[in-house]
């Protein structure tokens, strides 16, 4: 384990649990902030690619659905899927209920179970909040049928760890190799793995180098600054054709993977 990973692990022990009251503030920002808008568009494009492989009436679940922003994409996919949303916190599910009509379940991604497996699991910016990420991935594998698909996003690069991660309740940030190894060891085949949010990497890195962990904890990075917000959203749009073509982006502040449950497990 490198120096950055060791430092991240030490800091993570002092990270407070996710504060569910944050869902209200996130609800207001999700429709306007460049980061949420870019992630939603990227995830939506990949899901539309995947849908034909799953057939009509496929079963899809978002684990850690929060306010339901991405769950609405699942619910509206072609093929008339049965979509289900899971979240640990009642507060997020209350907001999600106003956005979607699909079933919502309160549960923990580490141990929730269903009688019938799913064809698709969406796990977006959830795994970094879980103390035992291996247990979470093993349970996600059990939620999927053999050959079922997992779409996952996580924050990238331990070197980018900052006060924002602590305020958000993150336990870790991932390297590409670490995420791939974690998926392989929990029974997945990795079909596609890439960084994204590349324009943000130098900005986040520079902010960390200048301020480190001396910045007060909080969610200031999620402020919507109109001119900056629009510029960054346009820059991030350049990544969409690359991800659509399944090309690897060499760096970025986030990671995205498509993985399949191994048929033998």
Helices and strands as residue ranges (DSSP letters): H 3-12, H 22-30, H 34-54, E 59-63, H 71-75, E 82-87, H 90-97, E 103-106, E 118-124, G 127-129, H 133-143, E 144-155, G 158-160, H 163-168, H 176-185, E 188-196, H 198-211, G 212-214, G 220-222, H 226-236, G 237-239, H 240-244, E 254-261
